[in-house]
Amino acid sequence: MSAGTKLSPCSPLFIAFSNQQPPKRHGLRHHRLSRKRRLTKQTKEKTMAVLVNKEMEIKNLKLYMENKSIVEENEKLKKKAILLHQENQALFSSAPKEVL
């Protein structure tokens, strides 16, 4: 049927064409776009989660290494303090009692 041909309201073709619903392709396109946006958003969120996780691992490793060096330094200082205390006790025990 050409675009210039008009159907009579009494025509069975007019009734058939008037009862038809318009094609719903726009809905399908909308769903595809929504799905694509959702998947893109999910991909971005996963990528961000991976980046945040990597940053946290790096930060955790740096803090672990810093803590380890502090503990080692603390152990060295404890040993030095023990040696100084022992030296101090030896000096006090060998010092004449009159000076004290």
VMD Tcl script that draws the C-alpha trace (Angstrom):
set ca {
  {0.00 0.00 0.00}
  {1.48 3.36 -0.95}
  {1.77 6.37 1.30}
  {-0.69 8.38 -0.80}
  {-3.48 5.78 -0.60}
  {-6.08 6.48 2.08}
  {-8.12 3.75 3.64}
  {-11.78 4.13 4.37}
  {-12.69 3.82 8.06}
  {-15.09 1.04 7.04}
  {-12.40 -0.91 5.23}
  {-11.26 -4.15 6.89}
  {-7.65 -3.14 6.13}
  {-8.17 0.14 8.01}
  {-9.44 -1.77 11.04}
  {-6.54 -4.25 10.81}
  {-3.93 -1.48 10.51}
  {-5.50 0.67 13.22}
  {-5.44 -2.21 15.73}
  {-1.76 -2.82 15.17}
  {0.59 -1.49 17.76}
  {3.65 0.42 16.62}
  {6.86 -1.58 16.55}
  {8.63 -1.64 19.90}
  {12.17 -1.45 18.59}
  {12.83 1.67 20.65}
  {12.21 -0.41 23.79}
  {14.68 -3.04 22.65}
  {17.25 -0.35 21.87}
  {16.61 1.20 25.27}
  {17.14 -2.16 26.99}
  {20.36 -2.73 25.03}
  {21.66 0.71 25.97}
  {20.64 0.23 29.60}
  {22.39 -3.14 29.68}
  {25.47 -1.68 28.02}
  {25.55 1.21 30.52}
  {25.04 -1.20 33.42}
  {27.82 -3.51 32.20}
  {30.12 -0.55 31.60}
  {29.38 0.74 35.10}
  {30.00 -2.71 36.59}
  {33.28 -2.98 34.68}
  {34.36 0.44 35.96}
  {33.40 -0.53 39.51}
  {35.36 -3.79 39.26}
  {38.37 -1.93 37.84}
  {38.18 0.62 40.65}
  {37.87 -2.17 43.22}
  {40.99 -3.84 41.80}
  {42.89 -0.53 41.87}
  {41.81 0.20 45.43}
  {42.76 -3.34 46.43}
  {46.23 -2.94 44.86}
  {46.71 0.43 46.57}
  {45.71 -1.09 49.90}
  {48.14 -3.99 49.40}
  {50.98 -1.57 48.61}
  {50.13 0.64 51.60}
  {49.88 -2.44 53.84}
  {53.27 -3.69 52.63}
  {54.88 -0.29 53.26}
  {53.43 -0.17 56.78}
  {54.56 -3.74 57.43}
  {58.13 -2.91 56.35}
  {58.15 0.27 58.45}
  {56.81 -1.65 61.47}
  {59.43 -4.36 60.98}
  {62.26 -1.81 60.93}
  {60.86 -0.13 64.08}
  {60.72 -3.49 65.88}
  {64.32 -4.26 64.84}
  {65.48 -0.83 66.04}
  {63.61 -1.37 69.32}
  {65.37 -4.71 69.85}
  {68.77 -3.07 69.23}
  {67.96 -0.32 71.73}
  {66.83 -2.89 74.33}
  {70.13 -4.77 73.98}
  {72.06 -1.51 74.29}
  {70.03 -0.54 77.39}
  {70.74 -3.94 78.99}
  {74.48 -3.57 78.32}
  {74.49 -0.03 79.76}
  {72.59 -1.21 82.83}
  {75.09 -4.05 83.37}
  {78.00 -1.63 82.94}
  {76.36 0.77 85.40}
  {75.91 -2.02 87.97}
  {79.54 -3.08 87.54}
  {80.75 0.48 88.07}
  {78.59 0.89 91.19}
  {79.80 -2.38 92.65}
  {83.46 -1.53 92.00}
  {83.19 2.08 93.24}
  {84.35 2.76 96.80}
  {81.52 2.81 99.30}
  {82.66 6.17 100.69}
  {81.88 8.05 97.49}
  {78.26 6.94 97.58}
}
mol new
graphics top color blue
foreach p $ca { graphics top sphere $p radius 0.5 }
foreach p [lrange $ca 0 end-1] q [lrange $ca 1 end] { graphics top cylinder $p $q radius 0.2 }
display resetview
